[in-house]
Amino acid sequence: MKLGASSTVVIFIKSSCCISHTIETLIRSFGTNPIVYELDTHSNGKQMEKALIELGYQPSVPAIFIGKELVGGANEIMSLNVSGKLKQMLIRANAIWV
């Protein structure tokens, strides 16, 4: 949770996960500059993944924090985007300025 609160947008992914990269690309398409942690290449990646699983994320990636809040994974982000709420959430978190 501490890492998730370290920036306006934080994304936990695995380098081999195409869904993770799709979500990262979607979030960047709004003009954000998220902090991205690749769990399979980070020195503390296994510990981070364990913490995400303990928070209820299985599979553990992607996991997205916006405005210091754990928003969820791919399904939640895609639902927010389709409903038009993702952009508003990014604006409220000061991750983008429009």
Buried (B, 14 or more C-beta within 10 A) or exposed (E): EEBBEEBBBBBBBBEEBEBBBBBBEBBBEBEBEBBBBBBEEBEEBEEBBEBBEEEEBEBBBBBBBBBBEBBBBBEBBBEBBEEEEBBEBBBEBEBBEE
